[in-house]
Amino acid sequence: MNIDDITIKQARELANMFAVPTPINAATERPVIVRSRDAGCIYGYLLGYEGSTVHLRDARQMWSWTAAEGGTLIDCATHGVKEGKFSAAADRVTVIGACAIIDCTDKAVKTLEAQKWTV
């Protein structure tokens, strides 16, 4: 294929092959907890998503947790955690098969960020 002879359609197809997911809100990547079918629950900062594939930065896997109030994952994202077992943070994580993206409150972020690497 000669690059000088490609059509606009071919150029678009080529561009789509190398497309990077568009951030939801690049100016304010927001803290979320992602529940997935195969990888469990992961806390991190949302970069973007495509269907059930979610891209996070500074992500930590949540192996176990006790919500500060209540007992559900939504309670963890709302009120924070009082204890838990979390992995070390990874610079970038792609979660395939996500079934929930839960926004975290500022109150919850303080407790989630304070969790030590205990796995």
QUIDA-V797668 format. One record per pair of residues at least 12 apart in sequence whose C-alpha atoms are under 10 Angstrom apart, sorted by the first residue. I is the first residue (numbers start at 1). GAP is how many residues later the second one is. If there is no record, write none. Layout:
i: [I,I]
gap: [GAP,GAP]
//
This chain:
i: [20,21,21,21,21,21,21,21,22,22,22,22,23,23,23,23,23,23,24,24,24,24,25,25,25,26,26,26,28,28,28,29,29,29,29,29,29,29,30,30,30,30,30,30,30,30,30,31,31,31,31,31,31,31,31,31,31,31,31,31,31,31,31,31,31,31,32,32,32,32,32,32,32,32,32,32,32,32,32,32,33,33,33,33,33,33,33,33,33,33,33,33,33,33,33,33,33,34,34,34,34,34,34,34,34,34,34,34,34,34,34,34,35,35,35,35,35,35,35,35,35,36,36,36,36,36,36,36,36,36,36,37,37,37,37,37,37,38,38,38,38,39,39,39,39,39,39,39,40,40,40,40,40,40,41,41,41,41,41,41,41,41,41,41,41,42,42,42,42,42,42,42,42,42,42,42,42,43,43,43,43,43,43,43,43,43,43,43,43,43,43,43,43,43,43,44,44,44,44,44,44,44,44,44,44,44,44,44,44,44,45,45,45,45,45,45,45,45,46,46,46,46,46,47,47,47,48,49,49,49,49,49,50,51,51,51,51,52,52,52,52,52,52,52,53,53,53,53,53,53,54,54,54,54,54,54,54,54,54,55,55,55,55,55,56,56,56,56,56,56,57,57,57,57,57,57,58,58,58,58,58,58,59,59,59,59,59,59,59,59,60,60,60,60,60,60,60,60,60,60,60,60,61,61,61,61,61,61,61,61,61,62,62,62,62,62,62,62,62,63,63,63,63,63,63,64,64,64,64,64,65,65,65,65,65,65,65,65,65,66,66,66,66,66,66,67,67,67,67,67,67,67,67,68,68,68,68,68,68,69,69,73,74,74,74,74,75,75,76,76,76,76,76,76,76,76,77,77,77,77,77,77,77,77,77,77,78,78,78,78,78,78,78,78,79,79,79,79,79,79,79,79,79,80,80,80,80,80,80,80,80,80,80,81,81,81,81,81,81,81,81,81,82,82,82,82,82,83,83,83,83,83,84,84,84,84,84,84,85,85,85,85,85,86,86,86,86,86,86,87,87,87,87,87,88,88,88,88,88,89,89]
gap: [28,26,27,28,29,32,33,34,25,26,27,28,23,24,25,26,27,32,22,23,24,25,21,22,23,20,21,22,17,18,19,15,16,17,18,19,27,28,14,15,16,17,18,26,73,74,75,12,13,14,15,16,25,26,27,28,46,70,71,72,73,74,75,77,78,81,12,13,14,24,27,45,68,69,70,71,72,73,76,77,12,13,23,26,27,28,29,40,41,43,44,67,68,69,70,71,79,12,20,21,22,25,27,28,39,61,64,65,66,67,68,69,27,38,60,62,63,64,65,66,67,16,17,18,59,60,61,62,63,64,65,58,59,60,61,62,63,57,58,59,60,22,23,24,56,57,58,59,21,22,23,24,55,58,19,20,21,22,23,32,45,54,57,59,60,14,17,18,19,20,21,44,45,51,53,56,59,13,14,15,16,17,18,19,34,43,44,46,58,59,60,61,66,69,70,12,13,14,15,16,17,45,46,47,48,49,60,65,68,69,12,13,14,15,47,48,58,59,12,13,47,55,57,45,46,47,46,45,46,47,49,52,46,45,46,47,48,43,44,45,46,47,48,49,41,42,43,44,45,46,39,40,41,42,43,44,45,46,47,37,38,39,40,41,34,35,36,37,38,39,32,33,34,35,36,37,30,31,32,33,34,35,28,29,30,31,32,33,34,35,26,27,28,29,30,31,32,33,52,53,55,57,24,25,26,27,28,29,32,56,58,22,23,24,25,26,50,53,57,21,22,23,24,55,56,19,20,21,22,55,15,16,17,18,19,20,21,47,50,14,15,16,17,18,19,12,13,14,15,16,17,41,44,12,13,14,15,40,43,12,13,29,27,28,29,30,29,33,26,28,29,31,32,33,35,36,25,26,27,28,29,30,31,32,34,35,24,25,26,27,28,29,30,31,25,26,27,28,29,30,31,32,33,24,25,26,27,28,29,30,31,32,33,26,27,28,29,30,31,32,33,34,26,29,30,32,33,28,29,31,32,33,28,31,32,33,34,35,30,31,32,33,34,26,29,30,31,32,33,28,29,30,31,32,27,28,29,30,31,24,28]
//
